[in-house]
Amino acid sequence: MSKQELIQDAITIRNKAYVPYSKFPVGAALLTKSGKVYTGCNIENAAYPVSCCAERVAIFKAIADGESEFAEMAVVADTKRPVPPCGSCRQVMSEFFGSSMKLHLTNLHNNTKTVTVEELLPFSFQPEDMEEIPK
């Protein structure tokens, strides 16, 4: 699958976003190493803390479907610059994606910035940081 096809999947799912409060629809498309694509859009709630971003929706759908190896992800919104993921999404990405996985951040004006997970969130908190400290 090409980067442009992945971005188009993100644009398509963006139209299904439920954003009555922010009016800021975001779409994400996640390509697994097995070739499957999982899409997600942001879903808001009047109680903002229980809303979920497009990136996390796509990741959680893939995880729930048993996927654990990911190739790349595209994220799109109607912004002036390529849309940057929020901090919560960056942390979730660092948990499930390899540090060198590519993320294509884009907007509806076809401005795209491709970064790695490590570039997006350097020195992230990792599962091994939860390991018990030896005595």
Secondary structure, 3 states (H helix, E strand, C coil): CCHHHHHHHHHHHHCCCECCCCCCCEEEEEEECCCCEEEEECECCCCHHHCECHHHHHHHHHHHCCCCCEEEEEEEECCCCCCCCCHHHHHHHHHHCCCCCEEEEEECCCCEEEEEHHHHCCCCCCHHHHCCCCC
